[in-house]
């Protein structure tokens, strides 16, 4: 049985007071014990990061980049091992795990070239014999609290950029899928990252609360549900702590009558049911314009769901694995029951799925509801499972109104061959990430990831250029070296 403690000041640390069992969701069998951090552990991690900050912020940026590049090579060399950990603890199919890791590595690539974005600004002789320039300085000790659905990728959104900006970091990964982030942090130590620059504390809500209330922590990055994101953002504000907190989503796909239905159906299968719907960018609502188009799409989706291959993520023939836990599976099933009770038409019922040889696993098949209305719970709430809601509207304006009225505004997309409709939609939709015939418009690492409305709390988005600004603070210097030789009298007017 694997036992996971913490990584503090470059060493694996264990206290063995509180632990939590980690399960393989495909088999419901325990695979590890993870230690849950106490106040002592959290304090040790923050102190280690604070002590390392003194020398790390003075380390030349090209030296930081060399360490980061060595770490990238080590991750690539150990990719199969990392992806196996992702599949074993999260349940996602192995190809999806490889995709997750690849997107994480892209952020390391971006971090390696961060010097270009850390350059300040300069004006000589901005006033008589006075120069002025700005510099971007690190914040200090920063924290990342990351979710179960992307155990490798989301931490790699955060700490590579943070430490390349000169900060030190404390990572609190999800206790439900802790192995991959733990192993990647070990690889960072092998790459030569100085002790204390990157620390990892495993834990639950208690550890998160201790970290965001530590007076030595200067910023927190969070990805999770909206209620928790909002709570963390409010607490961070009270503590005068910088915060970016990414929350939930209810991503809509608008389907125009001119769209290629086969392409749309295939796109929605991957976007709605990939990773068992446990993605903040999953498409969970298809808003279809016109009954004729909706009938064709629903029929096409049902045919594909009947052939959806669900089972262990280690079987490369499978397209969807299990949900993360028994508790979460039961929660998604309650949403399905709610949809039926409130009058939606159940086209495909994932609760009827049987996976031979994995009867104890947390499996749920692809589920589709038709004739969903905006007052139903399955439309209003984030389900975070393999459930797709189909809504029918008369025109693009009505579809746009639905998207814009919803409390979440993470991502959205439109399927159409009409350039005018695509332009109108992308210009007027209230969402942070928009796809045109792209169902999962997740920006590449040179851009930034973030939604609108209740999908994000904080002014700056994740990774990319926004992250560089989030993990640094501007310092502006105004300098005079040539002292006036004549007039040394006091000046009481405001300088101009």
N, C-alpha and C positions, 0 to 999 in steps of 0.2 A: 504494500500500500504506500503510495506516494504521500509525503508530508511536505507542505509548503509553509515556510515561515515568512521572513521579511528580508529585504536587502538594505542594510544600513551601513553607511560609511565604507562601502565596498565589500562587506562581509555578509554572509547569510546569518541571520539572527533569529533565535527562537526563544519564546517565553513559556509556551505550553500551558496557558491558563484557560483560554476559550478557543474552541475549534468548531468548524462546520464541515459537514460531509459534502464532497463534490461527486456528482453522478454523471454517468454517461446517459444522456436522455433517450438514446435508442434502445438501451437494454434495462434502464432503471437500476443498474448496478453501480455501487460506489467505486470510484477510481482513485480518490485522494481525500486527505484531510487538509483543510486550510486553516491556518491560525488566524484568529481575529484580534487585531491590535488593541492594546490597552492604552491608557494615558501615558504610561511609561514608554511604550514603543513609539507612539506618535511623537513624544517629546524628544526621544533619541534621534529620530529621523530628521526632525526640523533642526535640531542643534547641529547634526552632521552637515546638513545642507548649508546652514548659516556659517559654519566654520570653513567649509569649502569655498564659499562665495568670495572670501578675501583674496584668494589667489586665482580662482577661475575667471573672474571678471577682468583680470589683468593678462590673461593668457591670449596671445595674438590670435586673431580670428583665423588665420591660415592654419595654425596649429590645431585649433578646434575642428576645423574642416577635415584635416587629415585623420583625426580620431573618428569623426563621423563617417568618413568614407571607408575606413577599416571596418567599422561596425556594419555598414551596408554590405560589404563583401561577406562578412561572417553570417549575416542573416540570409543572404542568397545561398551560401553554402549549406545552411541548415534549414532551407525552406521546407523540405519534405517533413522534417521532424516537427517544425512549427505548425504546418498545416494539419498534420495528424492530431496534434494537441487541440487545434480549433475544432476539428470534426468530432473528436472524442468528447469534448466538454460542452460544446454548443450544439452539435448535431448537424450543422450545415454540411452539404455534400462536399466532397473533397475538391472538386473544381471551383466551387464557390469560395472555399477556404483559400485556394491559390489566388483567386481574384482579389480577395480581401488583402492578403499579404502584399500582392503586387501594388495595390493602391497605397499601402503604408510605405513601401519602399520608395514610391514616387515622392513622398514628402521628405524622406531622407535626402533624395537627390536635390530637392529644392533647398533644403537646409544647408547642404554643402556649398551652395553658391550664394549664400545669404549676404555676403559682404557688400554686394551691389546695392542692396536695400538698406543697409546700415549706414550708408554715407549720409553725412549731414549737408547743410547748406551754408553758403558763405557769401558775404558782401564786404568788399573792401571799401573804405572811405564812405561808409553809409551816412556819416556826418563828418564834419571837418576833423581829419586825422583820427577818425574812429572806425574800427572794423567790427563787424558783428557776424557770428556764425552759430549754428546749432549742431548739437550732437545727440545721438540716441544712446541712452545709458540703460543698462539692465535694471530691473526692478529689485531683485534680491531673491528670496526664497519664494517659489511659486508652486502651486499644487494642481494636479490633474485628477479628477474623479471620473472614471470611465465605465461604460455599460457592458452588459454581457453579450450583446449581439455582434460587436466587432472587437474582440479582445486584443487583437494585434493592431488593427488599423487605427482605431481612435486614439490609443496612447501615442502612436506614431504621428498623429495630427499635432500632438501637443509638445512632448518633451524634446524632440530633436530641434525644433525651432526655438523653443525657450532656452535651451542650454547653448545653442549657437549664438543667441543674443547676449550671452554672458550671465544668465541666471543659473541658479541651481534648482533642483526639482524634487518634489515628493509625489510619487504616483500611488493612487489608491484604486487599483483595478476592481472589477466586479468579482465578488467572492464566489459567483456561480461558474466562472470560467477563468481561473487564475493562472493556469500553467503557462500559456503562451506569453503573456506579458512578463511573467517571472523569468522565463528562459531568455527572452529578448534582453531584459535588463542584465542578466548574467553575461550575455554576449557583449553588451556595452562595456562591461568591466574588462572582458578579455581584449577588447579593442584598444584599451588604454585610457578609458575615461577615468580621471582621478577620483579617488574615494570621496564620497559625499556629494559629488555633483549630481548624481542620479540615485535616488533612494526609492524603495518600494515598500509600502506597508499594506499588507492584506488586512481586510476587515469589513465590517458592515456599516450600518448607519452611524454607530457610535464613533468609529474612526473618522468618518466624513465630518461629523459635527465638531470633533476635536480639532481637525485640521482647519476648518473655516473659521474657527474661533481662536486660533493661535495668533497672538499679536505679532509674531515674527513673520507670518505669511503675508506676502504683499499682493498676491493675485491668485484666483482660482479659475480653472477651466472645468466645465462640467458638461456631460452629455447624458441625458436620461429623460424621464417623464416630465411633463410640464408642471405638475404640482411641486415636484421636488426642485426643478430648475428655478421656479419662481421663489420658493422658500430660500434656496441658497443665494439667489440674487439679492433678496431683501436682507438676509443676514450679512452678506458681504458689504452691502451699503452701510449698514449700521457699524460695521468694523472698519470702515474706510478702506476697504479692500477692493481692488479692481476685479471685475468678474465678467466672464462670458459663459452663459448658461444656456445650452441648447436643449429644447424640450421636445414635445410631441408633434405629431403631424396627422393630417388627413388629406393625403395628396390626391388631387382630381386629375383624371385624364378626360379631356373633352374630345369627343369623336364627331367629326363633321360628316355630313352625308356623302361627300366625295372621297372619303378615306378608303384605302384599300383594306377591306375587312379581314382578309387573311393575315396581312401584315399587322393590323391592330390586334387581332386575337393572339397571335404569336407573341407580340410585344407585351400584352397584358398578362399572359401566362407567366412570363419571366418576371415581370415587374410586380405582380400581385403575389405570386407563390414562391418566387425565389427566396431562399433562406427562410422558408415557411412563413413569409410575410413579416418576419421580425427585422424590419429595416425602417428607419425613420424616413427613407425615401421611397418606400414601397407604394405602389399605386393601390389605393383601397377603394376608390370611387371612380366609376366610368360614367361620365355624363354624356349621353348619346342624343344627338339632335334628330328627332323624327322617329316614329314607331317602326317604320320599315327598316331603317338602319339598325335600330335596337334589336329587332327580332332576329336579323341576320347575325348580329354580333353575339347575342345570347346563345343562339343555336350553335354557332361556331365554337364558343367557349365551352359549352357543355360537351361537345364531341372531344375536345382536347383534354378536358378534365377527366373524362372517362378513361383516357389513356395515360394520364399522369402517373409517372413511376415514382412511388414513395417508399422509402425504406432507409436502411442504414446508409449514412453518408460515405462510408468506405466502399460501397458498391458503386462503381463508376457508371453503371447503367441507370442509377436513380437520379431523379431530378429534384427531389425535395426530401428533406430529412424530418426529424421530429421537432416539436417545440422544446423549449429549454427545460421545462419542469412540469411535474404533475399539476402543481398549483396554477401555473399559467395556462395549461391545457384546459383545466376546468373553468378558468375565467373566460377563455375564448368560447367555450361551449355555452356558457351562460349568455354571451352576446348573441350567439346563433339562436338560442331559445327566445331571446328578447325580440329578435327580428321577426320570427314566426308569430309571436304573440301580438306584435304591433302591426301585422298585416302585410309584410313584405313577402314576395313569392320566392320560395326556396327552390332554386333550379338544380343545384348540386349540393348534396349534404355530405360534408367531410367527416361527420361523426360516424358514418357507416363504414369507414375504412378498416380493413383488417390486414395487418402486415405479418405474414407467416414467419415464424421463428423469432419475432420481436413483439410478442403479445403484451409484454410488460412495458414497452416503450411508450413515449408520450407523443404518439402519432395522431395527426388529424389531417384528413384529406382536404383538397381544394374545395372551397365553398363559394357559391355564387347566389346572390339575391337579386331578383329583378323587381321593378316597380317600387324601389325604395323612395321614400319621401324625406324631406328635410327635417321633419319633426321626430323621426325615429332615432332611438338611441344608437343603433348601428351606424347611422350617418353622423351623428353629432360627436360620438366618442371615438377615441383611438383604440382599435382592437388589438393591433400588433400581432396578427395571426393571419392564416391563409384564407381570408374572407374578403370577397370583392362585392361591392354594392353597385348595381346598375341603376341609374336614374334616367328618366326620359324627359326631355324638354323640347320646346318648339323651335328655338333659334339660338344663335351664338350669344346674343345679349342675355338671354335667360341663363345660359350655362355660365357665362362670366359672372353674373350676379350671384349664383350659387357659390362659386369659388371665393369670390371676394367677401361674401357675408360670413363665411365659416371662421371660427375662432383661430384656426391654424392657418399658417401660410408658409409652409416649408418649401415644398416643390409642387410643380404642376406641369402638365404637358398638353399639347393639342395635336391631333392627328388630322391632317388635311393636305390636299394638293393645291390649295388656294393660297397664294402668297399674300393676298390682301387680308384674308381671314387670319392667317398666322401672324402678320404684323399687328393687326388690331388687337389680337389676343395678347401677344407678348408685351405690347405697350400699355395695356390697361389692366392686366391681371395683378392682383395683390399677393404676390408670392416672391420669395427670395431667389428661387431657382426655377427656370422655365425651359421646357424642352419643346422643340418643334419636330415632330416625328421621332423624338428621342424620349423613351418612357422614363428613364432614370437619369435626369440631367445633373449628375453629380460633377461639379467642376473639377478640372485637373488641378494639380498642386500649385501651378503658377497663378491660379485665381484663388478665391476664398469661398468657403462653404458656410451658408447660413440662410435661415428663413426670415419671415416677417411675423408680425402679430404675436400670438402666444407660442410660437415655435422657437423664439429666442429671447433672452433677456440679457441686455448689454449692448453696447454700441458697435462692437467689432466682431467680425465673424471668425470662424475657425480656419486654421492653416493659411498658407499663402501670404500675400502682402498684408492682409489685416492682422494676421498673427504676429508679424514682425512689429507692427505698431502696438499691438496689445501687450507684448512682452518687453517693451522698452518705454522709457519716458524721455521726453525731449528736454534738453538743457540748452539754453541760449546764452552765449557769452558776448558781452560788449566790451571792447578793449581799446584803450588809448595808451599808446607808448610815447607819443610826442607831447610832452607837457607844455602848455602855452607859456611863453617866456615873459609876457607882459602882465596880463591881468590874472591875479590869483585871488580875487575877491569872491566872497560867497555868492552863489546864484540861487535865488529863491523862487524864480519862475520854473514851471515844469519844463524839463528838457525837451527840445524839439530839433 
